């Protein structure tokens, strides 16, 4: 069974990988935010206002 501590440790390890690749915390959070918005648009069938290049990315 995965504990909250295990999940937090896994996330931090991924953050360290991103940081080592030159991706800042701010860039990571911004990217995740847009990914969530695109996913929400897909799930609610509201992708029409999105530019064609961004539809179906998630």
C-alpha positions as CSV (number, residue, x, y, z in Angstrom):
1,X,0.0,0.0,0.0
2,X,1.3,3.4,-1.0
3,X,1.5,6.0,1.8
4,X,1.3,9.7,1.4
5,X,5.0,9.9,2.3
6,X,5.8,7.5,-0.5
7,X,3.8,9.7,-3.0
8,X,5.5,12.9,-1.8
9,X,8.9,11.3,-2.1
10,X,8.2,10.1,-5.6
11,X,7.0,13.6,-6.7
12,X,10.1,15.2,-5.2
13,X,12.4,12.8,-7.0
14,X,10.6,13.7,-10.3
15,X,11.0,17.4,-9.5
16,X,14.8,16.8,-9.0
17,X,15.0,15.1,-12.4
18,X,13.2,18.0,-14.0
19,X,15.4,20.5,-12.2
20,X,18.5,18.7,-13.3
21,X,17.3,18.9,-16.9
22,X,17.0,22.7,-16.5
23,X,13.2,23.0,-15.9
24,X,12.4,25.4,-13.1
25,X,9.6,24.9,-10.6
26,X,7.6,27.7,-12.1
27,X,7.9,26.2,-15.6
28,X,6.8,22.8,-14.2
29,X,3.8,24.2,-12.4
30,X,2.7,26.3,-15.4
31,X,3.0,23.2,-17.7
32,X,1.0,21.1,-15.3
33,X,-1.7,23.8,-15.0
34,X,-2.1,24.0,-18.8
35,X,-2.2,20.2,-19.0
36,X,-5.0,20.2,-16.4
37,X,-6.9,22.8,-18.4
38,X,-6.6,20.8,-21.6
39,X,-7.7,17.6,-19.8
40,X,-10.7,19.4,-18.3
41,X,-11.7,20.8,-21.7
42,X,-11.5,17.3,-23.2
43,X,-13.5,15.7,-20.4
44,X,-16.3,18.3,-20.5
45,X,-16.4,18.3,-24.3
46,X,-15.5,21.9,-24.6
47,X,-12.5,21.7,-26.8
48,X,-14.1,23.7,-29.7
49,X,-12.7,27.1,-28.5
50,X,-9.1,25.7,-28.4
51,X,-6.8,26.1,-31.4
52,X,-6.7,22.9,-33.5
53,X,-3.1,22.3,-32.5
54,X,-4.0,22.0,-28.9
55,X,-7.1,19.7,-29.2
56,X,-6.6,16.1,-28.1
57,X,-3.1,16.6,-26.6
58,X,-4.1,14.8,-23.4
